[in-house]
Amino acid sequence: MAEQRRIALVTGCGKPDGIGAAIARRLSADGHVVVVVDIEATGVRDSHEPADSVAQDWRGVESLVAELEAAGGAASSVTGDISVESDAERIIAHAVDRHGGLDILVNNAGAPFSLGHGDIAEVDAGEFDRVMAINVRGTFLMGQAAARVMRPRKWGRIINIASVAGRQGSRLNSAYAASKAGVIALAQTWALDLGPDGITANAVLPGFIFTTRTLSAMSKKAGGADIDRTAAVKSAPNIPVGRPGSPEDVAATVAFLASDHAAFTNGQSLIVDGGSLRL
Ligand SMILES: NC(=O)c1ccc[n+]([C@@H]2O[C@H](COP(=O)([O-])OP(=O)(O)OC[C@H]3O[C@@H](n4cnc5c(N)ncnc54)[C@H](O)[C@@H]3O)[C@@H](O)[C@H]2O)c1
């Protein structure tokens, strides 16, 4: 049975090879209207991401909209900081004003990996707070504003992109791991609070996924050495399927959770890591 055309909104879509852009492309290919969002049009570069990691003509969410439209889809973009309440409300209002409602919310935006990264004895408490503000408060504010729109429509899908770090911790990354555990707990709680209104909420927990961000983090760890995909595959021998994941692997799981087929899947944490963590 063909999926109904829905209105979807995906946060954190500013980078061409990020997970957010892959999710937007997949939902658009599945026939949905897609609103793509980021704090800045081209996204926030992590401190170790080289400036030349993105093509010069890439205009972030605007380029992504042009790409989706060229492929026959309907899309629009909006910028804003999800951790600011008025921005979160404005972003959701954009979907309603421009496209007539909101059915699918994908909370993909996340704090830069290096923010708050470091030894427990050294981590700056202000950086810890900012990671929590983006990942937990931002996800909460977006979910809250979306719930107000979805409830009267009696149908909705909320998908939070968490991380395996939220289940098993992450070395030198207290803030990131704690925030992702919070993102999982938000999905579990919304499953209870919104399930009776026809709205499901689930978390997706990616493991090691190839993006510019992860490749440059590996390069930093290796003292600035050039890390290509072949080298990265060799450095991930503990992934049972024998390779790191792609943004499209995550997008495929999101597409399932966003569909009518996932109507009875609610409050779950779907791990997308090639089998490293088996729960
Ligand atoms: N890449 C991986 O291996 C991996 C693994 C597990 C989980 N994740 C999660 O997947 C998501 C996407 O990660 P990615 O690897 O594509 O990284 P990414 O840096 O490409 O994507 C994150 C995006 O969020 C945006 N953002 C940051 N703060 C924001 C704010 N306050 N408001 C709006 N947008 C904001 C950034 O500008 C960026 O474009 C993140 O939540 C990340 O934690 C990634």
The ligand as an ORCA input file, in Angstrom:
! r2SCAN-3c Opt
* xyz 0 1
  N      27.822     10.663     12.912
  C      27.737      9.731     13.844
  O      28.548      8.786     13.905
  C      26.626      9.796     14.870
  C      26.503      8.735     15.789
  C      25.490      8.771     16.724
  C      24.595      9.819     16.763
  N      24.736     10.862     15.875
  C      23.758     11.951     15.977
  O      23.176     12.173     14.710
  C      22.819     13.538     14.573
  C      23.421     14.113     13.284
  O      24.831     14.012     13.369
  P      25.832     14.228     12.131
  O      26.938     13.286     12.314
  O      25.082     14.261     10.864
  O      26.450     15.655     12.494
  P      26.223     17.101     11.902
  O      27.117     17.995     12.661
  O      26.332     17.043     10.424
  O      24.692     17.424     12.253
  C      24.248     18.141     13.364
  C      23.557     19.397     12.867
  O      22.838     20.000     13.968
  C      22.919     21.399     13.801
  N      22.690     22.106     15.070
  C      23.547     22.200     16.115
  N      23.013     22.955     17.091
  C      21.791     23.351     16.655
  C      20.763     24.170     17.215
  N      20.881     24.700     18.445
  N      19.629     24.382     16.489
  C      19.492     23.834     15.249
  N      20.431     23.056     14.667
  C      21.573     22.815     15.361
  C      24.334     21.650     13.273
  O      24.465     22.913     12.644
  C      24.536     20.457     12.335
  O      24.219     20.796     10.997
  C      23.302     14.251     15.838
  O      22.243     14.351     16.771
  C      24.364     13.283     16.362
  O      24.573     13.399     17.751
  C      25.729     10.870     14.940
*
